[in-house]
Amino acid sequence: MAELDRLWIIRHGESTGNVAAARAEAAGVDLVDITERDADVPLSATGREQAEATGRWLAARPGPERPDVVVVSPYRRAAQTAELALAGLDVHLHRDERLRDRELGVLDLLTSHGVVNRFPDEAARRARLGKFYYRPPGGESWADVALRLRALLGDLRRDHADRRVALFGHEALVFLLRYLIEPISEPELVELTRRHRLGNCSVTGWRRGPDGRLELAVFNDVTHLAEQGAVPTREEGVDAEPV
C-alpha cells in the first residue's frame, strides 16, 4: 500500500473537562462536574492559548514541514484546537467521526473512585481483562477504537499517498496510532500509557523512512508551547481509567 509522506497527531488543548476531571480526582469524589455531553466540552482559556501557540508554531515552519491535509475529531475541544491552530494557513479541515474520543458508556463522568464505588463488578472485570480489551457497558474498549483508527489509516493511505497529513484528536488516539503504525504490542502499549502523560496540544509525528514505512519522529512534544509563550499542561482525559 502507498504510504503518507508525513503524519502528525495533535492532542486537543486543555479542555474544561480536563480541568474538572483533575479537580474531581484530587477531591476523591465520584463524579466529574461537567454539564455538557462529551462531544460538546470546549477548550479552557489555557487550552485556547495552547491552540493559538500551536498555530504560530505551524505558521513559522517551512512549507514542506506543514500539513497539506487535516482531519479532525468532530468533538468540540478538538475542532476548536484545529480551527485556532490553522487559522492562518490555507488548508481545509475534514471532520471524521472515527477520530472521536473513546466512548465510556455507563462509566461516563465517573472518576476512578466513582467506578469502584458505584460499579465494583466493572472495576473487577476491568482489572481482569486489562486496559486494552475491557469494554464498559455501552462503551468502547481500546481495541474497538483501534479498529476504527485502522480503517481511517487505510483510507488516508489510499486517498492521500505521498502527502503530509495532520490529525487533531484525543489522548487514547495518540497511543493507539503508535500501536498501529510502528507497530508495538499490547503489553508495550499498556506500559507506554503508564510511563507517559500526554501534554495538551502535544505533537506526535511520523515521517516516511528509507524503506518507505512511517517511522516515529517525535512523541508527546510540547516544546513549541513554551517557545510560543503558552503554558504546557498534561491534564488527563475524563476516562475513568487508572494509569
SELUMLUM-920905 format. One line per field, with one value per residue (C-alpha): residue number from 1; y, z negated, x. Coordinates in nm, 4 decimals. Each point is the difference from the previous one (the first is absolute). Layout:
<recs>
k	(NUM:...)
Y	(Y:...)
Z	(Z:...)
X	(X:...)
</recs>
This chain:
<recs>
k	(1:2:3:4:5:6:7:8:9:10:11:12:13:14:15:16:17:18:19:20:21:22:23:24:25:26:27:28:29:30:31:32:33:34:35:36:37:38:39:40:41:42:43:44:45:46:47:48:49:50:51:52:53:54:55:56:57:58:59:60:61:62:63:64:65:66:67:68:69:70:71:72:73:74:75:76:77:78:79:80:81:82:83:84:85:86:87:88:89:90:91:92:93:94:95:96:97:98:99:100:101:102:103:104:105:106:107:108:109:110:111:112:113:114:115:116:117:118:119:120:121:122:123:124:125:126:127:128:129:130:131:132:133:134:135:136:137:138:139:140:141:142:143:144:145:146:147:148:149:150:151:152:153:154:155:156:157:158:159:160:161:162:163:164:165:166:167:168:169:170:171:172:173:174:175:176:177:178:179:180:181:182:183:184:185:186:187:188:189:190:191:192:193:194:195:196:197:198:199:200:201:202:203:204:205:206:207:208:209:210:211:212:213:214:215:216:217:218:219:220:221:222:223:224:225:226:227:228:229:230:231:232:233:234:235:236:237:238:239:240:241:242:243)
Y	(0.0000:0.3537:0.1960:0.3533:0.2312:0.1315:-0.0602:0.1979:-0.0212:0.3007:-0.0553:0.2645:0.2887:-0.0051:-0.0303:0.0984:-0.3750:-0.0630:0.2614:-0.1331:-0.3594:0.0916:0.1877:-0.2915:-0.2611:0.2136:0.0445:-0.3729:0.0507:-0.2357:0.2326:0.2536:0.3230:0.0882:0.0519:-0.0382:-0.3311:-0.1120:0.1113:0.3587:0.0606:0.3168:0.1165:0.1841:0.3446:-0.1688:-0.2491:0.2814:0.1595:-0.3359:-0.0406:0.3523:-0.0653:-0.3191:0.2088:0.2451:-0.2942:-0.1570:0.3299:0.0434:-0.3407:-0.0281:-0.1199:-0.3627:-0.0235:0.1038:-0.2236:0.0249:-0.2275:0.0401:-0.2405:0.0917:-0.1657:0.1446:0.0497:0.3686:0.0170:-0.1589:0.1992:0.3262:-0.0914:-0.0643:0.3156:0.2208:-0.1733:0.0169:0.3430:0.1508:-0.2946:-0.0781:-0.3521:-0.1546:-0.1920:-0.3371:-0.1308:-0.3748:-0.1746:-0.2743:0.2531:0.0529:-0.0739:-0.3414:-0.0509:-0.0994:-0.1194:-0.0393:0.1290:0.3397:0.2846:-0.2391:0.0445:-0.3038:0.0242:0.0116:-0.3136:-0.1987:0.1427:-0.0283:-0.2889:-0.2286:-0.2956:0.2071:0.1091:-0.3657:-0.0947:0.2813:-0.1153:-0.3560:0.0836:0.2792:0.3476:-0.1034:-0.2444:0.1244:0.1409:0.1828:-0.0692:0.2315:0.1139:-0.0945:-0.1878:0.1285:-0.2847:0.1388:0.3406:-0.1641:-0.1603:0.3316:0.1610:-0.2852:0.0649:0.3736:-0.0637:-0.2227:0.2726:0.2646:-0.2154:-0.0685:0.3535:0.2109:-0.2014:0.2097:0.2851:0.1556:-0.0716:0.1482:-0.1435:0.1886:-0.2320:-0.1497:-0.1647:-0.3664:0.0533:0.1109:-0.3193:-0.2175:0.1493:-0.1088:-0.3473:-0.0118:0.1718:-0.1145:-0.2489:-0.0768:-0.2840:0.0226:-0.0299:0.2680:0.2259:-0.0412:0.0704:0.3101:0.1338:-0.0620:0.1874:0.3026:0.2686:0.1656:0.3764:0.2087:0.1156:-0.2465:-0.1027:-0.3599:-0.0641:-0.2515:0.0510:-0.2383:-0.1773:-0.1444:-0.3255:0.1857:-0.0588:0.2622:0.0408:0.1794:0.3450:0.1714:-0.1089:0.2039:0.3164:0.3271:0.2091:0.2173:0.1212:0.1459:0.1443:0.1774:0.1259:-0.2470:-0.2048:-0.3767:-0.2235:-0.3764:-0.0326:-0.3493:-0.0657:-0.0814:-0.3708:-0.1634:-0.2074:-0.0627:0.0690)
Z	(0.0000:0.0750:-0.3014:-0.1307:0.0104:-0.3514:-0.2660:-0.3167:-0.2742:-0.2247:-0.3217:-0.0741:-0.2317:-0.3645:-0.0279:-0.2759:-0.0404:-0.0596:-0.2744:-0.1610:0.0138:-0.1709:-0.2696:-0.0582:-0.0185:-0.2467:-0.2181:0.0018:0.1152:0.2246:0.2810:0.2247:-0.0175:0.3631:0.1526:0.3725:0.1793:0.0824:0.3621:-0.1067:-0.2612:0.1059:-0.0487:-0.3162:0.0273:-0.0363:0.2709:0.2414:-0.0686:0.0661:0.3306:0.1106:-0.0959:0.2065:0.2905:-0.0282:-0.0070:0.3095:0.1881:-0.0666:0.1422:0.3599:0.2550:0.0197:-0.3795:-0.0072:0.0620:0.3283:-0.1158:-0.3402:-0.1546:-0.3242:-0.2705:0.0015:-0.3793:-0.0853:-0.1913:0.2898:0.2678:-0.1876:-0.0312:0.3738:0.0970:-0.2202:0.0981:0.3742:0.0142:0.1975:0.2319:0.3320:-0.0807:-0.0094:-0.3073:0.0492:-0.2953:-0.0560:-0.2743:-0.0189:-0.1791:-0.2836:-0.3568:-0.1538:-0.1134:-0.3660:-0.0229:-0.3580:-0.1323:0.1638:-0.2402:-0.2755:-0.1642:-0.0840:-0.3519:0.1447:0.2076:-0.3049:-0.2184:0.2457:0.2257:-0.2028:0.2310:0.2998:-0.1818:-0.0639:0.3615:0.1262:-0.2240:0.1327:0.3706:0.0049:0.1495:0.3657:0.0125:-0.2757:0.1463:-0.2430:0.0524:0.2764:0.0746:0.1891:-0.0787:0.1179:0.2521:0.1382:0.0478:0.1671:0.2559:0.1082:0.0089:0.2131:0.2524:0.0009:0.0589:0.2938:0.1564:-0.0569:0.1651:0.2963:0.0503:-0.1062:0.0878:-0.0006:-0.1810:-0.3437:-0.2263:-0.3420:-0.2326:-0.2927:-0.2634:-0.3457:-0.2456:0.0677:0.3754:-0.0356:-0.1803:0.2354:0.3099:-0.1363:-0.0529:0.3609:0.1926:-0.1539:-0.1090:-0.3697:-0.1958:-0.2451:-0.3049:0.1457:0.0576:-0.3574:-0.1348:0.2192:-0.1525:-0.3483:0.0696:0.1877:-0.0732:0.3277:0.0148:0.1233:0.3548:0.0008:0.3407:0.0970:0.3525:0.2465:0.3250:0.2878:-0.0396:0.2560:0.0142:0.0852:-0.3406:-0.2550:-0.2813:-0.3294:0.0110:-0.3085:-0.2907:-0.2509:0.0788:-0.1568:0.0420:0.2569:-0.2687:-0.2233:0.3052:0.0971:-0.3509:-0.0981:-0.3196:0.0548:-0.1856:-0.0222:-0.1124:0.0185:0.1943:-0.1643:0.0514:-0.3403:0.0585:-0.2397:0.1403)
X	(0.0000:0.1199:0.1184:-0.0406:0.3016:-0.0672:-0.2628:-0.0582:-0.2588:-0.0526:-0.1900:-0.2608:0.0818:-0.0986:-0.3788:-0.2385:-0.0590:0.3706:0.0022:-0.3180:0.1268:0.3272:-0.1913:-0.2384:0.2758:0.1960:-0.3095:-0.0789:-0.3590:-0.1952:-0.1099:0.1692:-0.1985:-0.0685:-0.3427:0.0775:0.0000:0.3527:-0.0247:-0.0780:0.2722:0.1896:0.3562:0.0925:0.1605:0.3389:-0.0961:-0.0830:0.3384:0.1687:-0.1839:0.0920:0.3636:-0.0085:-0.1273:0.2917:0.2395:-0.1573:0.0002:0.3732:0.0917:0.1202:-0.2558:0.1245:-0.0327:-0.3672:-0.3019:-0.1868:-0.2851:-0.1704:-0.2519:-0.1719:-0.2060:-0.3530:0.0158:-0.0048:0.3305:0.1906:-0.1808:0.0670:0.3676:0.0269:-0.1887:0.2197:0.3239:-0.0716:-0.1616:0.2887:0.0633:-0.1632:-0.1150:-0.3463:-0.1224:-0.1645:-0.2012:-0.0066:-0.1988:0.2629:0.2224:-0.2491:0.1071:-0.0578:-0.3601:-0.0324:-0.3608:-0.1199:0.3340:-0.0441:0.0951:0.1070:0.3386:0.2124:-0.1476:-0.3508:0.0498:0.1072:-0.2764:-0.2894:0.1029:0.2279:-0.0707:0.1083:0.3152:0.0822:-0.0755:0.2194:0.2842:-0.0346:-0.0303:0.2543:0.0027:-0.0001:-0.2912:-0.2304:-0.3229:-0.2319:-0.3715:-0.1191:0.3558:0.3139:0.3180:0.3362:-0.0113:-0.3281:0.1609:0.3009:-0.2325:-0.1525:0.3455:0.1323:-0.2785:0.0767:0.3715:-0.0839:-0.2128:0.2696:0.2644:-0.2258:-0.1296:0.3015:0.3098:0.3212:-0.1732:0.0498:-0.2979:-0.0778:-0.2624:-0.1529:-0.1401:0.0165:0.2339:-0.0838:0.0364:0.3618:0.0974:-0.2025:0.1607:0.3361:-0.1477:-0.1236:0.2776:0.3265:-0.1439:0.0363:-0.1587:-0.2884:0.2331:0.2268:-0.2998:-0.1233:0.3492:0.0204:-0.3231:0.1420:0.3227:-0.1306:-0.2557:-0.0858:0.0220:-0.2892:0.0815:0.2901:0.1319:0.0728:0.1204:0.1368:0.1947:0.0520:0.3320:0.2448:-0.1960:-0.3213:-0.1611:-0.0993:0.2530:-0.0593:0.1622:-0.1443:-0.2188:-0.1968:0.1971:-0.1163:0.3159:-0.1786:-0.2420:0.2707:0.1756:-0.3219:-0.0791:-0.2747:-0.0169:0.0431:-0.2469:-0.0338:-0.3599:-0.1496:-0.3169:-0.3326:0.0593:-0.0546:0.3121:0.2861:0.3466)
</recs>
